[in-house]
Amino acid sequence: MANAFFSDLLSTISERGRTLLRRAVPTNDKQDPSELLDLCEALLSGRGEASGTAMAREVLDRYHHLDGDGRLSFFHTLARDFGPDQARLLQAIESWRAQANGDDASDLHFASEPRRQELIRRLNRAPGGTGELVSMRSDLLSLMKGNKDLAALDRDVVHLLSSWFNRGFLVLRRIDWSSPANILEKIIRYEAVHEIRDWDDLRRRIDPVDRRCYAFFHPALADEPLIFVEVALTESIPGAIAPLLAEEREPVPVERARTAVFYSISNTQRGLGGISFGSFLIKQVVEELRRELPKLDNFVTLSPVPGFMQWVKQATDVPLNDDDRSLLEGLSKPDWFENAELATQLRAVLEPLAAYYFLKARTPKGRLIDSVARFHLGNGARLERINWLGDLSPKGMRESAGIMVNYLYRLDDIEKNHEAYANTGEVIASSAVKKLLKGEGRRRLDMRLG
């Protein structure tokens, strides 16, 4: 109710400001970016609260009427012409050089701030401004490819959004079948890992006694989940996704559950890309589950490996000989995994290759190739297990030949694992994964076939 009251108050201020400014909301389909930029200059010049709020609302309304070229022109001008006030900055530099002290340092700091940052702050005052700025950043990301001069503008937007969406403002809420329908609909729409087919499918994921779903919300976007995680309560660590999502399955009584499985984590706002919520979400959900179910021993993921097959096919450093590459051609056969002999041969190649992919392979900049791995290992998890044919969906077979992995969140080791990965890039992995890298899987297969 407090949020609704504040929103109504801002709307009232905005409408009164429109009356003062005697401006109308644009109704034509196409806008001139230059007129919009003049309005931005006027917004920065300093006005009363009512007129400033109304002007911010009008800037956002006019932005919506820009076409793609108009938006690109608008962003280019913000990047080029809305930087620091040059005269003010030069004066601050001269004062600092003449007599360096705390006051001069502070003046230098504020003088170096680009004017576009203050513009973005003032736009945020408009009713619904926060959500619209997130959407505007999504547009900016789409237009940045091939336009490197927009990088400075993006850094300024991210700087402000990171402050407005820091952990202190986020609220964790459990999503269940009694949650508002508009929020449930967004869970279906935003699910990015394992598609939710319909309302029945959603209910199977959030309603049974052994299922949980949690999301972070922000006060300015009260009905928009920013990121959500789906959790399965199980008796042991699972190696495949199908049994967790099966239509006909017996729910696990919570008193028997010993493992919490994070099997899907989805970001919902493209405009907040690069602003991390996931690590906070997992850690807080772990705390929530521990309070509710103190008998839980294991907190693990069941994660996809989205970049694996692309790396196998395209990278130049893949440790494969000619016989291995010839064998991998069997992956092109439909339902190859149903051929027991072929699947066994492919497993002997692909499992050690997956271990190499996680433990040794790197991008030219020295980063792990897999984005999911970077996320969980950076949060302090341990690479626990590589699961053969864990995901038989078309997407899973295409991206990773069905391989999935478990990352283990052992609470006593999270900080130590994080420091090892952050400081030296070390991937903390179980002995089972390390043995695969040494070719133990291949040797065991040869012994069985011999």
N, C-alpha and C positions, 0 to 999 in steps of 0.2 A: 504493500500500500504506500510505503514511503517513496519507493521508486516511481510509482504512478503519479503521486502528488507532485514530485519534483519535475517529472516530465511535463505534466500539465502546466506547472508554473512556467517552465521554460517556453512552452508553446505560447502561453499568454504574453510573455515578454516579447517573444519574437513577433507575434501579430501586431502588438502595439508599436513595436519598432518599425514594422512595415508601413503603418499609418504615418509615423513620423517621417519616414524616408520618402513616402508617396511612391513607392516602387511596387510593381506587380510581379508575381511569380511568372517566369517566361512560359509562354504557351506554344511558341513555334518549335518545330521539330529540330531545327539546326541553329546552333549558336556560333557567334564569332568569338574565338578565343581572346582576341584583343580586348573586347568589352569585359570579359570575365576577369582578365588581368588588371584592368583599370579598377574594377570592383575590389580586387585583392589589395591593391595599393590603398584604396580608400579605407578598407578594413584595418590595415596596418597603421593608418594615420592617427587613429585614436578617436573613439567616440564614446558616447554614454552606453550604459549596459544594454538598454533596450534596443537602440539603433545598431549597436555592435552585434548583438545576438541575431537581429533580423538580417543584417548584412551577411553574417556567416551562413545563415540559412539560405539566403539567396545565392551565394557563391556555390553552395552544394547543389541547389536546384538547377542552376545554370550549367554546372559541370555535367549533370546527367544528360543534358541536351546536346553535348558535344559528340560528334562522331569520332571514329578511331583516329583520324588525322588531326582533328581538333584537340583531342586529349594528348596526343604525342606532342603537338605544338605547345600546349599548355605546360606539360612537364618539362620540355626543353627550356622554356622561358623561366620557370621556377628554378631550374638548375643553373641557368646562366646569369639571370638578372636579380635573383632574390638571395644572393649570398650576403656576406657581412657588409655593413656600412663602411666603405673604404676610408672615408675621412675620419670617422670615429675610431676606426681600428688604428690608423696611422698615428693619430693623436695619443692613443693609449700606448702604442709602442714607444713613442718618443718619451712619454712620461716614465715608462718602465726603464728605459735606457738612462734617463737623467737621474733617477733615484728609485732603485728597486725596493719596494716594500710590499706589505700585504695588501694595502688598499689598491696600489697600482696593479698588482697581480690580479686582483679581483676585477678591476676595470678592464684589464686586457682580456680576461676570460670572457666577460660578457660582450665586449666589443667584437670578439672574434666569432660570436655565434651568428650563423646565417639568418637573415631576416625570414626565410621560409619556415624556420622552426617556430618563430612567434606567430606566423600566419597559420600554421597547423594548429597551434594551441588555441588561437581565436576561433578557428573553424570548429574545434571540438566543443565550443560553448553552445553551438546550435542544437536544438532538439534533435536527438538521434544522431548527433555528429560523430560520436565514437564509432558506431557501426558503419557509417558512411565513409569514414576515413580508412577503416579496415578494407572496405570494398575498393576504395580508390587505390590503396596500395596493391591490391590484387591486379587492378588494371596496369599499374606501373610495372609490376613484375612481368606481365605479358608483353609489355612494350620495350623492356630493357634489352632483349636479345638484339644485338647489332647496334645498340645505342649506349655505348660505354659512358658517355657524358652524363647519363642519368644516375650513375652509381652514387654520386655525392648526395643527390636528392634522396635516393633510397636509404642511404645511411642515416640521414636526418629523420626520416619517417620512422625507421626502425628504432632509433634512439628514443623517440618519444613514445612509441607504442610499447617498447620494453618497460618504460617507467609506468605507463598506465595499466599494463597487464602483468605487473610483477606478482609474485606469489602472494603477497599480503592482501591483494584485492580479490583473489580467486576463492570461490566457494565450492567445496566438494558436495555433490548431491548424489544419492543413490537413485538410479532409474529403475522403476519396476512397472508392473502392469497398471498400477493406479496413477502413474505420472500423467500429466496433461497430454492429450492426444497430439497437440502440435509439436511437443518435444519428442514423443515416440516416433512421429513421422520423420523427424530430422535424424533420429538414430538410424532408421531404415535408409534414408537418403545418403547419409554421410559415411556409412560403413564402407571401409576401403580395403579390407583384407579378405573377408569371406562374405560375399554378397548375402544380404537378407532378402529373400525372395518375396515375402508377403507378410501380412500381419500375424499369421499363424507361426511363421518361422521366427518372427520377432518374439512372440510369446514364449516359444520354446527356449529362447536364449535368456530371458529375463524373469520369467515367472516361476519355474520350478524351484524347489527348496535348495537344490545344489547349484544354482546359477545366481550370479550377481552382475550388475552393470553400474559403473560409477562415471560421473562426468564432472569436469570443472566448468563453472559458470562465472561470469563477470557481472557486477551490478549494472553496468551500462548496457549489457546485452542479456537481459534477464532470462529470455526464452531461447537463447542460442548456446547450446553446448560447444565449448571451445575444443575439447578433446575428451574422448571417452574410452573406457577399457571394459572389455567383456571378460568375465571370470567364470571358470568352471571349478567346482569343488570335487575332487576325486580322491580315491584311496591311494593311488600311486602316480608316478610321473608318466604321462601319456606320451606315446611316440607317433600318433596319427591323429588327424583332425576329424576324420569321418565319424568315429564313434562319439565324439563330443557333440556333433551337430546332427546326429541321426534322429529321424522323426520318431522312431520306435525305440526307446531306450528306457531303462529303469533308473530313475533318479537315485543318487547316492544319499542315504540318510546322513544328515550333517554330523551326527555323532561318530560316524565311521570315516568321515573325511579327514585326511591328513595332508593333502596337497591342494594349494590354490594355484590354478593354471591361468595365466594371462594369455589368452589365445588370440586376442584382436585388440589393437590400439589404433584409433583413427583420429587424426586431426581434422577439424571441420572447416577452418577458416584459412583459405589460401593467403589472404592478406596478412596473416600472422606468421607466415613461413619464416623460419630462422629464429623465432622467439620460442624457446623450449619450455613446454609445460610437462612433458612426459615423465621426466625423472621425478618431479614433485608429485605427479599423479600416482605413479606406482608406489612410491614410498608412503604416501598418505593412505592409499588403499590397503597396503600391507598392515599399517597400524590399525585401521578400521577392522580388518578381518581378524587380527590378533585379539583385539578387544572382544569381538563377537564370538570367536571360535578359538579359544586358547590352545586347543589340541592340534592345531595346524602346525606341521613341522617344515614343510617345503613350500617355497614360493618360487614358481618357475614360469617361464614362457613356453609356448609352443609356437615357434616363429617360422615364417617363410624365409626363403633365401632368394630374393628377387633378382639378383644380378649374377647368379652362378652360371647358368647356361650361356649367357651372353659373353661372360669371361672365357668360358671353355672354347667357344667358337671363334672369338675375335682376338684374344690376348696373344702376345708373342712369347710370353714366358711360361706357358702352360707345360708342366712336366709330363709330356706324353710322347711315347715312341710311335712308330708307324703302325705297329700291330694294335696299339691302343686306339689310335685314331680310326683305324679300319673298323674296330669293334664298335666304336661310338656311332658309326653310321646306322647301327641297329636301332638307335633312338627314333629314327624316322619312320619305323614300322608302327602302324596303328596297334594299340594295345600290346606293345612289346613286353610290358610288365607281366602279362598273363602267360608268357612263354617262360617256364621255370628255368630252363637251361640258359637262355639268353639273359634273363634277369640276373641270374647268379654271376654270369661273366661280367655284365655291366656293373654290378655292385662292386666287384673286386677292383674295378678301375675308378668308379665315381666316388666311392666313400673316401679312399685316400686322397683323391683329388680335392674333395670338399674340405678335408682337413688342411691340405696345403693352401687352399683358397682363404681360409680363415686365419691360419697361423703365419703364413709366409707372403702371400701375394699382396701387392700394394699398388696404389696409383702412382703416377710419376711424381706426385707431391708427397709420397710416403704415407698416405692414408689407407686404411682398410677400404677395400672396394665396396663392400656391402653396407648400405645405409642402415639396415636393421642392426647389423653387428656393431656398427659405430655407436648407435644409440644405446644399446643395452650394455656393451662393454664400457662405454663412457660413463654409464650410471653405476658401475661397480659390480655388474653381474659376472658370472663365470660361464664360459662355454662348456656346458655339461655333457651334451650328447648329440650326435648326428643321427638322425632317424631316416632310415631307408624307406622309401615309398610312403612317407608320412602324409602326402597330399596328392591324391590321385585326380584332383579336379583338372580340367583343361589348362587353367592358368598355372597351377602348381607344376604340371608336367612340362609345360612350355618354358617356364622360368627357371626351374631347378631340377628337372627330371624327377620330380616328386619328393625331393629331399626337404626335410624340415629339421630344425634344431631346437634344443632346449637350452635356455639361459637360466642359470640358477642364481637367485638372489638370497645369499646367505648373509643374514643381517650383521653378523660379527665381522664379516670380511669385506663388506661393501666399500668402506672407505679405503682400505688397503688396496683392493683391486682397482678402484678408480684412480688412485695415485699412480699405480704401476702403469696403467694405460695412458693416463694424461701426461706423465713425465717422460716415459721412455717408449710408449707405443706397445708395451708388452701385452699380449693377449693371454689372460689367465684362463687356462683350460684344464679339464679333467684328464686323468691319465688315459682314459679310454680314447679320447680324441687324439692325444699325443701319440698313442700307439698306432692309430690309423695312418698318421703322417709318416711313421717309420716303415710303413709297408707291411705291418703285422697282418692286416686284413688279407692282403694278397697271399702272403705265405701260408696263412691258415687255409685259404681256399685251395692252394696248390696241394697242401697235405691231404685235404679231403678228397680232391680229385685223383691224387696219386694212390 
